[in-house]
Amino acid sequence: MAKQGSLGEFEHLVMLAVLRHAEGVYGARIGRELEERAGRRVSRGALYSALERLHQKGFVAYTVEDAGPERGGHPRRRFEVTSSGRAALRDYQRAVRNLSVGIEEL
């Protein structure tokens, strides 16, 4: 069983980007989502480190897909948010909402 943990700000953004794709999503698309929707450019290393942490926490899962010739024989991973990850997102967003009460002018 994967170890649960807290959710950091960048991990939160990564999970939201993954969650936008019900069928699962590849790392390159997650990076584009972060750039387009959150205005954050991230290195491949930072992105895959975050995805690995989220996997270790049990918040994301992935399936390895066979590689075709277009990827030079390299397989790729399709990421999805787990039910534990969805619960962690709800908890994180609830905490942000609760802490924001009374400071709406921001």
N, CA, C and O atoms as a Tinker XYZ file with bonds, in Angstrom:
   424  protein
     1  N      0.845000   -1.186000    0.000000    73     2
     2  CA     0.000000    0.000000    0.000000    64     1     3
     3  C      0.883000    1.240000    0.000000    63     2     4     5
     4  O      1.875000    1.317000    0.725000    81     3
     5  N      0.507000    2.197000   -0.819000    73     3     6
     6  CA     1.280000    3.440000   -0.911000    64     5     7
     7  C      1.083000    4.285000    0.333000    63     6     8     9
     8  O      0.021000    4.272000    0.955000    81     7
     9  N      2.114000    5.010000    0.678000    73     7    10
    10  CA     2.076000    5.888000    1.846000    64     9    11
    11  C      1.378000    7.199000    1.482000    63    10    12    13
    12  O      1.685000    7.803000    0.454000    81    11
    13  N      0.452000    7.632000    2.313000    73    11    14
    14  CA    -0.249000    8.898000    2.093000    64    13    15
    15  C      0.607000   10.032000    2.649000    63    14    16    17
    16  O      1.451000    9.817000    3.519000    81    15
    17  N      0.385000   11.214000    2.148000    73    15    18
    18  CA     1.123000   12.371000    2.629000    64    17    19
    19  C      0.377000   13.639000    2.290000    63    18    20    21
    20  O     -0.719000   13.604000    1.729000    81    19
    21  N      0.984000   14.761000    2.636000    73    19    22
    22  CA     0.359000   16.045000    2.343000    64    21    23
    23  C      0.580000   16.395000    0.874000    63    22    24    25
    24  O      1.363000   15.761000    0.167000    81    23
    25  N     -0.133000   17.417000    0.451000    73    23    26
    26  CA    -0.094000   17.837000   -0.940000    64    25    27
    27  C      0.531000   19.222000   -1.029000    63    26    28    29
    28  O      0.003000   20.177000   -0.459000    81    27
    29  N      1.646000   19.341000   -1.735000    73    27    30
    30  CA     2.297000   20.631000   -1.919000    64    29    31
    31  C      1.643000   21.428000   -3.033000    63    30    32    33
    32  O      0.850000   20.893000   -3.808000    81    31
    33  N      1.979000   22.716000   -3.110000    73    31    34
    34  CA     1.362000   23.613000   -4.092000    64    33    35
    35  C      1.613000   23.151000   -5.528000    63    34    36    37
    36  O      0.677000   23.118000   -6.327000    81    35
    37  N      2.838000   22.798000   -5.871000    73    35    38
    38  CA     3.133000   22.348000   -7.227000    64    37    39
    39  C      2.458000   21.012000   -7.509000    63    38    40    41
    40  O      1.930000   20.797000   -8.600000    81    39
    41  N      2.475000   20.119000   -6.531000    73    39    42
    42  CA     1.792000   18.835000   -6.693000    64    41    43
    43  C      0.295000   19.051000   -6.926000    63    42    44    45
    44  O     -0.321000   18.350000   -7.730000    81    43
    45  N     -0.276000   20.010000   -6.229000    73    43    46
    46  CA    -1.681000   20.356000   -6.414000    64    45    47
    47  C     -1.935000   20.742000   -7.871000    63    46    48    49
    48  O     -2.884000   20.249000   -8.480000    81    47
    49  N     -1.105000   21.612000   -8.434000    73    47    50
    50  CA    -1.262000   22.024000   -9.828000    64    49    51
    51  C     -1.098000   20.848000  -10.786000    63    50    52    53
    52  O     -1.851000   20.719000  -11.752000    81    51
    53  N     -0.123000   20.002000  -10.520000    73    51    54
    54  CA     0.097000   18.832000  -11.383000    64    53    55
    55  C     -1.131000   17.923000  -11.353000    63    54    56    57
    56  O     -1.580000   17.450000  -12.397000    81    55
    57  N     -1.666000   17.682000  -10.177000    73    55    58
    58  CA    -2.843000   16.807000  -10.079000    64    57    59
    59  C     -4.050000   17.401000  -10.793000    63    58    60    61
    60  O     -4.810000   16.672000  -11.430000    81    59
    61  N     -4.237000   18.715000  -10.695000    73    59    62
    62  CA    -5.337000   19.347000  -11.410000    64    61    63
    63  C     -5.160000   19.193000  -12.918000    63    62    64    65
    64  O     -6.131000   18.961000  -13.638000    81    63
    65  N     -3.929000   19.321000  -13.394000    73    63    66
    66  CA    -3.662000   19.143000  -14.825000    64    65    67
    67  C     -3.965000   17.707000  -15.253000    63    66    68    69
    68  O     -4.516000   17.491000  -16.332000    81    67
    69  N     -3.617000   16.736000  -14.430000    73    67    70
    70  CA    -3.908000   15.334000  -14.738000    64    69    71
    71  C     -5.414000   15.095000  -14.717000    63    70    72    73
    72  O     -5.954000   14.413000  -15.588000    81    71
    73  N     -6.074000   15.650000  -13.733000    73    71    74
    74  CA    -7.510000   15.438000  -13.552000    64    73    75
    75  C     -8.328000   15.970000  -14.731000    63    74    76    77
    76  O     -9.444000   15.504000  -14.960000    81    75
    77  N     -7.809000   16.912000  -15.463000    73    75    78
    78  CA    -8.510000   17.472000  -16.624000    64    77    79
    79  C     -8.709000   16.444000  -17.732000    63    78    80    81
    80  O     -9.473000   16.680000  -18.669000    81    79
    81  N     -8.024000   15.304000  -17.630000    73    79    82
    82  CA    -8.061000   14.271000  -18.675000    64    81    83
    83  C     -8.577000   12.966000  -18.080000    63    82    84    85
    84  O     -7.815000   12.194000  -17.498000    81    83
    85  N     -9.871000   12.729000  -18.232000    73    83    86
    86  CA   -10.508000   11.556000  -17.628000    64    85    87
    87  C     -9.904000   10.247000  -18.131000    63    86    88    89
    88  O     -9.889000    9.252000  -17.407000    81    87
    89  N     -9.414000   10.243000  -19.350000    73    87    90
    90  CA    -8.854000    9.029000  -19.942000    64    89    91
    91  C     -7.391000    8.808000  -19.574000    63    90    92    93
    92  O     -6.784000    7.824000  -19.997000    81    91
    93  N     -6.828000    9.717000  -18.790000    73    91    94
    94  CA    -5.414000    9.656000  -18.448000    64    93    95
    95  C     -4.636000   10.574000  -19.368000    63    94    96    97
    96  O     -5.144000   11.005000  -20.403000    81    95
    97  N     -3.406000   10.873000  -18.991000    73    95    98
    98  CA    -2.630000   11.853000  -19.747000    64    97    99
    99  C     -1.139000   11.555000  -19.610000    63    98   100   101
   100  O     -0.680000   11.027000  -18.597000    81    99
   101  N     -0.399000   11.907000  -20.657000    73    99   102
   102  CA     1.054000   11.727000  -20.666000    64   101   103
   103  C      1.751000   12.953000  -20.087000    63   102   104   105
   104  O      1.185000   14.044000  -20.038000    81   103
   105  N      2.974000   12.753000  -19.657000    73   103   106
   106  CA     3.741000   13.823000  -19.026000    64   105   107
   107  C      3.871000   15.082000  -19.861000    63   106   108   109
   108  O      3.749000   16.187000  -19.334000    81   107
   109  N      4.119000   14.932000  -21.163000    73   107   110
   110  CA     4.283000   16.111000  -22.014000    64   109   111
   111  C      3.018000   16.969000  -22.017000    63   110   112   113
   112  O      3.103000   18.197000  -22.001000    81   111
   113  N      1.863000   16.338000  -22.037000    73   111   114
   114  CA     0.599000   17.090000  -22.030000    64   113   115
   115  C      0.386000   17.771000  -20.678000    63   114   116   117
   116  O     -0.141000   18.882000  -20.623000    81   115
   117  N      0.788000   17.123000  -19.602000    73   115   118
   118  CA     0.686000   17.735000  -18.270000    64   117   119
   119  C      1.515000   19.024000  -18.256000    63   118   120   121
   120  O      1.055000   20.055000  -17.764000    81   119
   121  N      2.717000   18.963000  -18.788000    73   119   122
   122  CA     3.573000   20.145000  -18.850000    64   121   123
   123  C      2.933000   21.265000  -19.650000    63   122   124   125
   124  O      3.004000   22.427000  -19.252000    81   123
   125  N      2.306000   20.929000  -20.777000    73   123   126
   126  CA     1.630000   21.957000  -21.582000    64   125   127
   127  C      0.445000   22.556000  -20.838000    63   126   128   129
   128  O      0.209000   23.762000  -20.915000    81   127
   129  N     -0.305000   21.721000  -20.114000    73   127   130
   130  CA    -1.437000   22.218000  -19.316000    64   129   131
   131  C     -0.943000   23.224000  -18.275000    63   130   132   133
   132  O     -1.548000   24.281000  -18.090000    81   131
   133  N      0.138000   22.898000  -17.610000    73   131   134
   134  CA     0.684000   23.798000  -16.590000    64   133   135
   135  C      1.129000   25.120000  -17.203000    63   134   136   137
   136  O      0.937000   26.185000  -16.617000    81   135
   137  N      1.720000   25.039000  -18.380000    73   135   138
   138  CA     2.169000   26.269000  -19.047000    64   137   139
   139  C      0.970000   27.087000  -19.537000    63   138   140   141
   140  O      0.907000   28.294000  -19.304000    81   139
   141  N      0.027000   26.439000  -20.207000    73   139   142
   142  CA    -1.104000   27.155000  -20.803000    64   141   143
   143  C     -2.099000   27.673000  -19.773000    63   142   144   145
   144  O     -2.559000   28.811000  -19.870000    81   143
   145  N     -2.428000   26.856000  -18.803000    73   143   146
   146  CA    -3.509000   27.206000  -17.884000    64   145   147
   147  C     -3.031000   27.850000  -16.594000    63   146   148   149
   148  O     -3.746000   28.665000  -16.010000    81   147
   149  N     -1.832000   27.500000  -16.137000    73   147   150
   150  CA    -1.330000   28.049000  -14.871000    64   149   151
   151  C     -0.203000   29.057000  -15.086000    63   150   152   153
   152  O      0.255000   29.692000  -14.136000    81   151
   153  N      0.244000   29.204000  -16.335000    73   151   154
   154  CA     1.324000   30.137000  -16.604000    64   153   155
   155  C      2.650000   29.714000  -15.998000    63   154   156   157
   156  O      3.492000   30.558000  -15.690000    81   155
   157  N      2.842000   28.406000  -15.824000    73   155   158
   158  CA     4.065000   27.884000  -15.196000    64   157   159
   159  C      4.820000   27.006000  -16.168000    63   158   160   161
   160  O      4.313000   25.978000  -16.616000    81   159
   161  N      6.014000   27.410000  -16.487000    73   159   162
   162  CA     6.895000   26.538000  -17.271000    64   161   163
   163  C      7.646000   25.659000  -16.282000    63   162   164   165
   164  O      8.166000   26.143000  -15.277000    81   163
   165  N      7.697000   24.387000  -16.571000    73   163   166
   166  CA     8.397000   23.466000  -15.675000    64   165   167
   167  C      9.327000   22.580000  -16.486000    63   166   168   169
   168  O      9.045000   22.232000  -17.633000    81   167
   169  N     10.416000   22.233000  -15.877000    73   167   170
   170  CA    11.353000   21.318000  -16.538000    64   169   171
   171  C     10.789000   19.904000  -16.469000    63   170   172   173
   172  O      9.975000   19.576000  -15.606000    81   171
   173  N     11.240000   19.095000  -17.391000    73   171   174
   174  CA    10.833000   17.679000  -17.383000    64   173   175
   175  C     11.187000   17.021000  -16.060000    63   174   176   177
   176  O     10.404000   16.251000  -15.505000    81   175
   177  N     12.379000   17.334000  -15.561000    73   175   178
   178  CA    12.832000   16.733000  -14.312000    64   177   179
   179  C     11.937000   17.086000  -13.145000    63   178   180   181
   180  O     11.583000   16.220000  -12.345000    81   179
   181  N     11.565000   18.369000  -13.042000    73   179   182
   182  CA    10.694000   18.800000  -11.945000    64   181   183
   183  C      9.323000   18.140000  -12.060000    63   182   184   185
   184  O      8.747000   17.713000  -11.060000    81   183
   185  N      8.806000   18.061000  -13.278000    73   183   186
   186  CA     7.491000   17.454000  -13.488000    64   185   187
   187  C      7.497000   15.978000  -13.109000    63   186   188   189
   188  O      6.625000   15.525000  -12.367000    81   187
   189  N      8.468000   15.228000  -13.611000    73   187   190
   190  CA     8.496000   13.795000  -13.339000    64   189   191
   191  C      8.858000   13.498000  -11.883000    63   190   192   193
   192  O      8.447000   12.469000  -11.348000    81   191
   193  N      9.617000   14.380000  -11.237000    73   191   194
   194  CA     9.869000   14.216000   -9.799000    64   193   195
   195  C      8.574000   14.376000   -9.013000    63   194   196   197
   196  O      8.304000   13.613000   -8.086000    81   195
   197  N      7.776000   15.373000   -9.388000    73   195   198
   198  CA     6.489000   15.584000   -8.721000    64   197   199
   199  C      5.556000   14.407000   -8.974000    63   198   200   201
   200  O      4.884000   13.944000   -8.052000    81   199
   201  N      5.505000   13.918000  -10.206000    73   199   202
   202  CA     4.649000   12.763000  -10.521000    64   201   203
   203  C      5.085000   11.529000   -9.728000    63   202   204   205
   204  O      4.243000   10.757000   -9.271000    81   203
   205  N      6.384000   11.346000   -9.568000    73   203   206
   206  CA     6.872000   10.205000   -8.788000    64   205   207
   207  C      6.490000   10.360000   -7.315000    63   206   208   209
   208  O      6.080000    9.386000   -6.683000    81   207
   209  N      6.617000   11.563000   -6.761000    73   207   210
   210  CA     6.196000   11.792000   -5.361000    64   209   211
   211  C      4.695000   11.498000   -5.210000    63   210   212   213
   212  O      4.276000   10.851000   -4.250000    81   211
   213  N      3.905000   11.973000   -6.156000    73   211   214
   214  CA     2.457000   11.745000   -6.101000    64   213   215
   215  C      2.132000   10.258000   -6.218000    63   214   216   217
   216  O      1.199000    9.768000   -5.583000    81   215
   217  N      2.895000    9.556000   -7.020000    73   215   218
   218  CA     2.715000    8.103000   -7.136000    64   217   219
   219  C      3.072000    7.415000   -5.816000    63   218   220   221
   220  O      2.354000    6.523000   -5.364000    81   219
   221  N      4.176000    7.828000   -5.206000    73   219   222
   222  CA     4.599000    7.253000   -3.923000    64   221   223
   223  C      3.551000    7.488000   -2.837000    63   222   224   225
   224  O      3.350000    6.638000   -1.970000    81   223
   225  N      2.884000    8.643000   -2.884000    73   223   226
   226  CA     1.845000    8.977000   -1.910000    64   225   227
   227  C      0.524000    8.270000   -2.209000    63   226   228   229
   228  O     -0.384000    8.270000   -1.378000    81   227
   229  N      0.419000    7.675000   -3.380000    73   227   230
   230  CA    -0.811000    6.996000   -3.765000    64   229   231
   231  C     -1.847000    7.926000   -4.390000    63   230   232   233
   232  O     -3.018000    7.565000   -4.505000    81   231
   233  N     -1.423000    9.114000   -4.790000    73   231   234
   234  CA    -2.357000   10.107000   -5.340000    64   233   235
   235  C     -2.502000   10.011000   -6.852000    63   234   236   237
   236  O     -3.530000   10.416000   -7.393000    81   235
   237  N     -1.503000    9.489000   -7.542000    73   235   238
   238  CA    -1.622000    9.219000   -8.971000    64   237   239
   239  C     -1.165000    7.799000   -9.241000    63   238   240   241
   240  O     -0.339000    7.241000   -8.519000    81   239
   241  N     -1.720000    7.233000  -10.292000    73   239   242
   242  CA    -1.310000    5.920000  -10.771000    64   241   243
   243  C     -0.958000    6.082000  -12.239000    63   242   244   245
   244  O     -1.349000    7.059000  -12.878000    81   243
   245  N     -0.222000    5.126000  -12.762000    73   243   246
   246  CA     0.086000    5.180000  -14.187000    64   245   247
   247  C      0.107000    3.784000  -14.777000    63   246   248   249
   248  O      0.313000    2.789000  -14.083000    81   247
   249  N     -0.110000    3.748000  -16.071000    73   247   250
   250  CA     0.045000    2.517000  -16.832000    64   249   251
   251  C      1.144000    2.776000  -17.853000    63   250   252   253
   252  O      1.257000    3.868000  -18.409000    81   251
   253  N      1.941000    1.758000  -18.083000    73   251   254
   254  CA     3.021000    1.867000  -19.058000    64   253   255
   255  C      2.490000    1.341000  -20.383000    63   254   256   257
   256  O      1.966000    0.230000  -20.465000    81   255
   257  N      2.633000    2.149000  -21.404000    73   255   258
   258  CA     2.164000    1.778000  -22.738000    64   257   259
   259  C      3.349000    1.440000  -23.627000    63   258   260   261
   260  O      4.413000    2.051000  -23.524000    81   259
   261  N      3.155000    0.464000  -24.496000    73   259   262
   262  CA     4.208000    0.065000  -25.430000    64   261   263
   263  C      4.611000    1.235000  -26.304000    63   262   264   265
   264  O      3.802000    2.102000  -26.636000    81   263
   265  N      5.856000    1.235000  -26.660000    73   263   266
   266  CA     6.393000    2.312000  -27.488000    64   265   267
   267  C      6.279000    1.948000  -28.958000    63   266   268   269
   268  O      6.409000    0.788000  -29.349000    81   267
   269  N      6.036000    2.958000  -29.743000    73   267   270
   270  CA     6.052000    2.796000  -31.188000    64   269   271
   271  C      7.333000    3.373000  -31.747000    63   270   272   273
   272  O      8.155000    3.908000  -31.002000    81   271
   273  N      7.507000    3.271000  -33.040000    73   271   274
   274  CA     8.728000    3.792000  -33.660000    64   273   275
   275  C      8.871000    5.312000  -33.520000    63   274   276   277
   276  O      9.985000    5.835000  -33.547000    81   275
   277  N      7.732000    6.027000  -33.370000    73   275   278
   278  CA     7.802000    7.486000  -33.238000    64   277   279
   279  C      8.487000    7.921000  -31.944000    63   278   280   281
   280  O      8.937000    9.062000  -31.843000    81   279
   281  N      8.572000    7.026000  -30.950000    73   279   282
   282  CA     9.241000    7.352000  -29.684000    64   281   283
   283  C     10.588000    6.654000  -29.573000    63   282   284   285
   284  O     11.171000    6.598000  -28.491000    81   283
   285  N     11.077000    6.130000  -30.667000    73   283   286
   286  CA    12.388000    5.481000  -30.653000    64   285   287
   287  C     12.427000    4.238000  -29.781000    63   286   288   289
   288  O     13.483000    3.881000  -29.259000    81   287
   289  N     11.292000    3.578000  -29.618000    73   287   290
   290  CA    11.234000    2.361000  -28.826000    64   289   291
   291  C     11.072000    2.583000  -27.332000    63   290   292   293
   292  O     11.120000    1.625000  -26.560000    81   291
   293  N     10.881000    3.834000  -26.907000    73   291   294
   294  CA    10.727000    4.134000  -25.479000    64   293   295
   295  C      9.248000    4.071000  -25.088000    63   294   296   297
   296  O      8.415000    4.715000  -25.725000    81   295
   297  N      8.918000    3.309000  -24.056000    73   295   298
   298  CA     7.525000    3.285000  -23.594000    64   297   299
   299  C      7.172000    4.611000  -22.915000    63   298   300   301
   300  O      8.055000    5.389000  -22.554000    81   299
   301  N      5.889000    4.852000  -22.748000    73   299   302
   302  CA     5.479000    6.061000  -22.031000    64   301   303
   303  C      4.414000    5.716000  -21.008000    63   302   304   305
   304  O      3.734000    4.694000  -21.096000    81   303
   305  N      4.293000    6.616000  -20.027000    73   303   306
   306  CA     3.345000    6.382000  -18.936000    64   305   307
   307  C      2.135000    7.299000  -19.086000    63   306   308   309
   308  O      2.260000    8.486000  -19.391000    81   307
   309  N      0.963000    6.711000  -18.863000    73   307   310
   310  CA    -0.300000    7.459000  -18.868000    64   309   311
   311  C     -0.728000    7.592000  -17.404000    63   310   312   313
   312  O     -0.942000    6.593000  -16.717000    81   311
   313  N     -0.850000    8.832000  -16.940000    73   311   314
   314  CA    -1.139000    9.122000  -15.537000    64   313   315
   315  C     -2.617000    9.386000  -15.315000    63   314   316   317
   316  O     -3.299000    9.954000  -16.168000    81   315
   317  N     -3.105000    8.960000  -14.138000    73   315   318
   318  CA    -4.469000    9.221000  -13.699000    64   317   319
   319  C     -4.454000    9.530000  -12.207000    63   318   320   321
   320  O     -3.605000    9.030000  -11.469000    81   319
   321  N     -5.401000   10.359000  -11.770000    73   319   322
   322  CA    -5.548000   10.657000  -10.346000    64   321   323
   323  C     -6.345000    9.523000   -9.715000    63   322   324   325
   324  O     -7.370000    9.106000  -10.253000    81   323
   325  N     -5.874000    9.022000   -8.574000    73   323   326
   326  CA    -6.556000    7.945000   -7.859000    64   325   327
   327  C     -7.674000    8.506000   -6.978000    63   326   328   329
   328  O     -7.809000    9.722000   -6.834000    81   327
   329  N     -8.460000    7.626000   -6.399000    73   327   330
   330  CA    -9.505000    8.085000   -5.470000    64   329   331
   331  C     -8.880000    8.774000   -4.251000    63   330   332   333
   332  O     -9.435000    9.747000   -3.740000    81   331
   333  N     -7.738000    8.279000   -3.788000    73   331   334
   334  CA    -7.028000    8.943000   -2.684000    64   333   335
   335  C     -6.548000   10.318000   -3.107000    63   334   336   337
   336  O     -6.568000   11.258000   -2.311000    81   335
   337  N     -6.117000   10.441000   -4.347000    73   335   338
   338  CA    -5.684000   11.731000   -4.874000    64   337   339
   339  C     -6.836000   12.712000   -4.961000    63   338   340   341
   340  O     -6.670000   13.893000   -4.653000    81   339
   341  N     -8.002000   12.238000   -5.377000    73   339   342
   342  CA    -9.182000   13.105000   -5.432000    64   341   343
   343  C     -9.549000   13.602000   -4.033000    63   342   344   345
   344  O     -9.911000   14.765000   -3.853000    81   343
   345  N     -9.453000   12.712000   -3.050000    73   343   346
   346  CA    -9.740000   13.109000   -1.664000    64   345   347
   347  C     -8.721000   14.144000   -1.186000    63   346   348   349
   348  O     -9.087000   15.105000   -0.511000    81   347
   349  N     -7.452000   13.955000   -1.530000    73   347   350
   350  CA    -6.410000   14.915000   -1.137000    64   349   351
   351  C     -6.662000   16.273000   -1.793000    63   350   352   353
   352  O     -6.463000   17.310000   -1.160000    81   351
   353  N     -7.097000   16.275000   -3.055000    73   351   354
   354  CA    -7.429000   17.525000   -3.732000    64   353   355
   355  C     -8.591000   18.232000   -3.049000    63   354   356   357
   356  O     -8.555000   19.446000   -2.853000    81   355
   357  N     -9.621000   17.472000   -2.686000    73   355   358
   358  CA   -10.767000   18.075000   -1.986000    64   357   359
   359  C    -10.327000   18.678000   -0.655000    63   358   360   361
   360  O    -10.739000   19.785000   -0.310000    81   359
   361  N     -9.498000   17.961000    0.089000    73   359   362
   362  CA    -9.009000   18.465000    1.377000    64   361   363
   363  C     -8.183000   19.735000    1.190000    63   362   364   365
   364  O     -8.340000   20.695000    1.945000    81   363
   365  N     -7.311000   19.744000    0.196000    73   363   366
   366  CA    -6.462000   20.905000   -0.076000    64   365   367
   367  C     -7.328000   22.103000   -0.440000    63   366   368   369
   368  O     -7.132000   23.196000    0.090000    81   367
   369  N     -8.275000   21.904000   -1.333000    73   367   370
   370  CA    -9.119000   23.010000   -1.767000    64   369   371
   371  C    -10.024000   23.508000   -0.643000    63   370   372   373
   372  O    -10.301000   24.703000   -0.549000    81   371
   373  N    -10.481000   22.602000    0.201000    73   371   374
   374  CA   -11.285000   23.006000    1.364000    64   373   375
   375  C    -10.460000   23.880000    2.299000    63   374   376   377
   376  O    -10.950000   24.892000    2.799000    81   375
   377  N     -9.221000   23.498000    2.534000    73   375   378
   378  CA    -8.340000   24.275000    3.409000    64   377   379
   379  C     -8.099000   25.671000    2.834000    63   378   380   381
   380  O     -8.113000   26.656000    3.571000    81   379
   381  N     -7.879000   25.758000    1.531000    73   379   382
   382  CA    -7.661000   27.063000    0.895000    64   381   383
   383  C     -8.913000   27.922000    1.015000    63   382   384   385
   384  O     -8.822000   29.106000    1.340000    81   383
   385  N    -10.087000   27.335000    0.754000    73   383   386
   386  CA   -11.340000   28.095000    0.890000    64   385   387
   387  C    -11.529000   28.589000    2.313000    63   386   388   389
   388  O    -11.877000   29.749000    2.531000    81   387
   389  N    -11.298000   27.704000    3.289000    73   387   390
   390  CA   -11.473000   28.082000    4.688000    64   389   391
   391  C    -10.517000   29.192000    5.101000    63   390   392   393
   392  O    -10.901000   30.108000    5.827000    81   391
   393  N     -9.280000   29.113000    4.643000    73   391   394
   394  CA    -8.311000   30.145000    4.988000    64   393   395
   395  C     -8.572000   31.447000    4.250000    63   394   396   397
   396  O     -8.104000   32.500000    4.683000    81   395
   397  N     -9.305000   31.400000    3.150000    73   395   398
   398  CA    -9.590000   32.606000    2.348000    64   397   399
   399  C    -10.780000   33.400000    2.858000    63   398   400   401
   400  O    -10.970000   34.555000    2.479000    81   399
   401  N    -11.583000   32.781000    3.718000    73   399   402
   402  CA   -12.760000   33.488000    4.240000    64   401   403
   403  C    -12.316000   34.742000    4.999000    63   402   404   405
   404  O    -11.482000   34.673000    5.902000    81   403
   405  N    -12.880000   35.869000    4.621000    73   403   406
   406  CA   -12.558000   37.121000    5.278000    64   405   407
   407  C    -11.475000   37.929000    4.600000    63   406   408   409
   408  O    -11.226000   39.078000    4.965000    81   407
   409  N    -10.818000   37.321000    3.596000    73   407   410
   410  CA    -9.781000   38.076000    2.885000    64   409   411
   411  C    -10.072000   38.064000    1.376000    63   410   412   413
   412  O     -9.160000   37.942000    0.558000    81   411
   413  N    -11.342000   38.192000    1.029000    73   411   414
   414  CA   -11.777000   38.140000   -0.361000    64   413   415
   415  C    -11.167000   39.242000   -1.213000    63   414   416   417
   416  O    -11.067000   39.090000   -2.430000    81   415
   417  N    -10.753000   40.356000   -0.596000    73   415   418
   418  CA   -10.215000   41.462000   -1.380000    64   417   419
   419  C     -8.910000   41.108000   -2.082000    63   418   420   421
   420  O     -8.460000   41.864000   -2.944000    81   419
   421  N     -8.302000   40.004000   -1.746000    73   419   422
   422  CA    -7.089000   39.586000   -2.440000    64   421   423
   423  C     -7.457000   39.197000   -3.837000    63   422   424
   424  O     -6.589000   38.807000   -4.618000    81   423
